[in-house]
């Protein structure tokens, strides 16, 4: 498609996506340099008025959080266009990269989206096509819903429900409407041809969140089903599958929410606040703190491979012997700390002695040597307190200390003498000197070995 300049302000750059309605282009606002999303309707689809309907709905939702801002709407070179603010990423692209999301991320996304849907519904609008492709996040991971092309206004400006209006006019309420939405995530009512209501948006949302958690849904990849019967077959599976099987291995609160939504009718107003409280309760029961950080955040990428879906260390990814040794060291250290708390308080690098030795030996080499030895012993003390496995080279999340990262420094085996540093607990001067000489000799011996190995390697 040729480059378009819209309203002498917005210029198209490249295609982002396309569909039956038309295409979405990435563009730039020449006034401020910001990137924008430009939705262009195909000329052959003008009679459907889908873009006009979307403009009407976006105007109605202009002050609703979680709905992107519309910057311009009009005609350009026979094309019907909408210009909106550009968002960073969609949930679909994140899922393609990560396959599944953690339980924490799903809890947080669910809460955000339930609250956004509540605001949208209050403005009298049903989304009717919830799917990962229509859920966006900005650079701060703020959640948005996009694509209101098949959305519908279900409440008039005077607050009257369309359903009630039809009853008052004695008009037959549509019972066999054409299927609307995406079959994978559509509600059961959509498969049955019923008019969709607020509860159907929420039901679709939980199918999306279920997909994010498991990476698949029971009605995907159906074999030996003709395309013209696939939508109907998917609806039958959704209606007949056991709820406990659908939410197997997931918090019980999901089952409560899903069963509640299934009991609602078209005209029912869902209890959004109770749904949010149930999700928060599920997070609490799963020992998950909702800080609205996600595993795709840049600062978490360097160690999230050691985090499982509940935010704890994945034991099955460690070799069995390493994990057993780690668990044993952790237990022994906890027991020792409980028995001798006063000694553990003394297990700190001897700062005062470092300073005194450094001051008294400032004009000779022995002072620097002693300082180096004390620093080495400080590392040994730190390893005993932090309960670190010798072989593990990855930072370990500490949930007790607000998930602070612990950086590991693995020492050579020759320096790992479990009994040596406990002898210096009282910091007796004679014993300290013995340990200093011992560590110094081992250090020089190790340095000589390393030098020899490097020389041989160069040869």
N, C-alpha and C positions, 0 to 999 in steps of 0.2 A: 504493500500500500504506500502511496506517495506521502511525503511529509505534509502535514497540515499545520497551518498557523491559525489558531482559534482566537477570535476577538482581539487580534493584534497583540496578544499577550502570551498565550500558551502554545508551545510548539511540540509536536509529537516526536519521539525519538526511536522507540522500539516496541515491538509487540510483547505483551506479558502473557495474555491468554486469549482464548476465543471460545465461542459457543454458538448456539442456534440464534441468539439475539443479535450477535455482532462480535466485536473484538474490544479488548482492553489494552490501551497503549500506555507506556511510560512516557511522560513528557516533562517539560521544564517551564516554570513561570519566569519569563524574561524580566519581570519587574524586580523580583527578589532572589532569583536563582534557586528557588525551592523546587524539588521534584513533585510532580502531580500525577494522578491516575486519570486517564481520559477514556471514557466509555463511549464507543461509537456504534450506533445502530445500523444494521444492514438496511439499505434502501428498500429491499423486497419485504422487510418486516415492519414497515412503517404503519401498515394497517392494524397491526397488533397493539400499537400504542403502549408497548411495554416500558419504553424509556420515559414517556410522558407520565405514566402511572408511578414510576419510580421517583421522578422529580416531585410529584405531588406528595408522596410518602416521605421523602427526604426533607422536604420543606416542613412537613408536619413534625418530624423528629429532629428539627434543627438544634434544639437545646437539650437533647437527650444524650447522656454520657454513653460512650461505647458505640456511637454512630458517627462515621466519618463526616467531616464538614463538606458540603457542596459549595464549590467556588464559582461555578458558572454553568449555565444551561442555555442551549440555543442551537442554531443551524450554522453549518459551515460546509461549503462546497456540496450541497445537497445531502449532507450527513447530519443526523440528529445526534448531538453530543452532550455528555455531562462531564464536567471537570471536578475532581474531588481531591482532597488531600491524600498524599501518598503514604502508605503504611509499609513497615519494614519487611514483615514476613507473615506467611499464613500457616495455620496449624498443619495443613497437609504436607507442606515442604519439610516441616520439623519431623513429622511422622515418617516420611520417606527416608530421612537421614537416620533416625533413631529407632524405627520400627515400633517401639512402645514408649509410653511415658510412665513415670513413677506415680505411685499412689498420691504422693504429696502434690505433684503438679496437677493431677486430675481433680483433687479436692479444691485447689485454688482456682483452677479454670472454671469448675462447676459453680462455685460461689459467685464468681464475677459474672458469668453468663446468666445465671438465674436472676441476679439483680438487674442486669441489662434488659433481659426479657420482661421483667416486671415493669420497668420504665416504658418500654416500647408498647406493651399491652395497655398501660394506662393512657397512652395517647391514641388508643383505638386501632392499633396496627398488629396484624399477625405476620410473622416472617415467612413461615410455611416452607422453607428450604434450608434448614440447618444442616450443615456438613462441615468437615474440617477446612475445605476450600473457602468457606465463607466466614471463617473465624480468623481474625488478623491480630497481630501484636505489633506495637511500635517499638522503638529502641529502648524504652523503659519497661517493656513487657506489659503495657496497658492493653487490655483486651477490647476488641471491636467486633461488631457484626457488620457484614457488607452484603451487597447484592439483594436489593429489595424488588427485583424485577417481577417476581410472581407473588409478592406480598399482597395483603388485602386489608382494607379498612373494614373493621367489623363493628365499630361504634360510630354513630353519627355525631356531629358536633354538639347536638343537644343531649348526648349521653345515652341515647336509646340504642340498645343492641339490635343489630340487623335481624336476629332470630325473633326477637319480640315484635319487631316491626312487621315481619311477615305474618306472624300469628294474628296481629291486630288487623291486618289487611286481608286476612283469611286466604293468604297465598300459600300454595303447597311448598313446604320447606324441602330443599333439594336433598334427595336421599341417595341418588346415584350420580354424583358429580364425577367428572373425569379425574383420573389420578393426578395429584399435584405433589411435586417434591422429588426427592431422590430415593429410590426404592430401598436402598441399603439402610437409610436412617429414618424413613417416613414412619409416622405413627400407624397403628392398626386401623384407626378410623379412615386414614387416607387410602389404605388398601381396600377397605370396604366401600369406598365411594361416598363416605359421609362428609358433610360440611365440617371444616376444621375449626377448632377453637383454641383457646389459650393453653389448655392442657396438652394439646397435640404438639405445640412447640416445645414444651418441657419434656414430653416423652421422647421426641426426636433428639433433644439435647442429651438425654441419658443413654441413648443408643450410640451417640458420638463418643461420649466419655467412656463407655464400655469398650468401644473399638480402640480408643487411645490406650486403655489399660492392657487389653489382650492382644492387640494387633490384628484381630480377626473377629468376625461374628458368625454365629452358627448358620446363617442363611447365605453366606458367601460361597462362591465356587460351586453352585449347584450343577450337577451333571445330568445329562439326558432330559433337560427341561427346555422346551422350545422358547424362543425369545418372547413370543407373544403371550406365554403363560408364566413367565418368570416373576413378574410383579405379583401376580395372584398367589403363586407358590410361596414367595417370600412372606406375604401377609399371613398365610396359613401357618407357617412355621412360627412366626412371631406370636400368633394367637394361641398355639397349642403347646409351645415349649414350657417346661416347668420353670417357675421363677427362680427356684433354688439352683437349678442347673444353669440358668442364664447368668446368675451372679455368683457362681461357685468360687470359693476361695476369696471372696470380697467381703467387706464389712456388711454386717446385717442391716445397717441403715439404708444401704442402696435398695435392698428388697422392700423395706418399709415405704420408701419414697415411690418406687415403681408401682407397688400395689395400690398406694393412695391415688396416683395419677390415673390408673386404669379404672378406678371407681367414679371418676369425675365425668360430668356430661358436658355438652357443648357450651351451655350457658354458665357453668360453674366457674367461679373465680378461684384459681389455685391459691393456697396459703404459702406464698413465696417465703415468708420469714421462717415458718416452721421447716421448710425444705432446707433453707440455709443452716438453721440450727442443727438439723440432723446431720448435715455434712460436717459441720464443726465438731459435733459429738463423735462422729466416726473418726475424725482426725485425732481427737483426744484419746479415744480408745486404742488407736494404732500408735500412740506415742509420737505423733507427728506435729511439729510446731509449724504453723502456717505463717511464714515470714514473707511470702510472695516472691521468693527467689526460685528460679527454675534451673533444672539440670543443664539447659543449653546456655546458661549465662557464661560469659567468657571466663570469669574468675573461678568457675567450678570445673572447667573442662580438664584441668590438669590432674584432678583426682577423682572425678565422678565415676571412673571405671571401677573403683573400689567401693562404690556405694550401690546398695541394692535398692529395690523399689520402695523399701521402708526407710531408707536413709541410713542404714547400718552396714558394717563390713560384710562382704560376701564371703562366707567361710568356704563355700564350694569352689571358689576360684583360687584358693591357696592350696599348696601341697599339704597333704594330711599331716605329715610329720611336723611341718612348720607351724601349722595351726595348733596342733596339740602342745607343742613347746611354748607357743605364745600364750595359750590358755593356762598352762602350768605356771609359767613365769608370772602371769598376771595374778593368779590365785596366791602364789607364795609371797609375792610382794605385798598384796593386800593384807594377808595374815600377819606378816612381819610388821607392817605399819600399824596394825591394830594393837599388836603386843608391845611394841616399843615406840610409841609416838614421839617421845622426847628425843630419842636417837635420830629419828628421821628428820626432826627439825634441825639437828646439827649437821645433817648430810648436805652441806652446801660448800661450794668452793671457798677455801680460807682466804677471804678477801683481805682482811687486816694483815695476815701474815704475808700475803703477796706484796702489799704496799710497803710494809716494813722492810722486807728483803730487798725490794726494788730500790728503796731510798738508801739503805745501808750499803748496797752494792752497786750504786749508780755508776761507779768509775771502773768496774771490772766486769768480765764476761760471765762470772758465775751467777750474778743476779738475773740476767736474762735467761740463763739456763734454768734456774729455779722457777722463774715465772712461767716458762714453757711447761715445766713438769706440773706445776700447780694447775695450769689451764687444762692439761690432759686429764688430771685427776678430777677436775670439775666436770668434764664430759662423762667420766665414769659414774660420778654421783648422779648426774642428770639422767643417765640411762636407767639407773636403778629405781629412781623415783617415778619416771614417766612410764615404766612398765612396757618397754619396747622389746619386740622380738629381734634377735640378732640378725636374721637373714632378711627381714622385711625391708624393702627399700622405698616403699611408698608412704606418703603422709597418711596418718590414721586420724579420722574424724573423732573428736572427743565430744560426745553429746552432753556430758555433764558440764563441760566448760563452753557452752554455746557454740559447739562445733568449731572450735579453734583448731587450726592445722598444727601438727607437731612435726617438725622437720627432723629427720633421723640422720645421725652420723655414725656409720658402722665402723667399729674399731677392729684392728687385726686380732686374730685369735690369741696371739701371744700376749696381748694386753688384757684379755678378758679373764682375769683371775677373780672368781667370785668372792674369795675370802679376803683379798688384800685391802680393799677400801674400808671394810668394816673394822679392821684393826685400827684405823686412824679416826674412829668415831670421836674419841675424846681429845684428838689432836695432841697426843703426847709427843714431845719434841724428839726424843730418841727414836721412837717408832716411826715418826714422820721422816726422819733422815734416812732410815733403812729403806723405807718405801721409795723415797726419792732416788736413792742409788739404784735400787732394783729396777724402777721404771726407766731411769736414764740408760742403764746397760741394755735393757730390752729394746729401747728406742734406737740406740746406736747400732745394735745388732740387726734390727729390722731394716734400718737405712742402708746398711752395707749389703744386705741381701737384695734389696730393691735395685741398688746401683749395679750389682753384678748381673742381675737378670736383664736390665736394660742394655748393658754393654753386650751381653751375649746375643740379645735380640737384634742389635744393630749389626753385629758381625754376620 
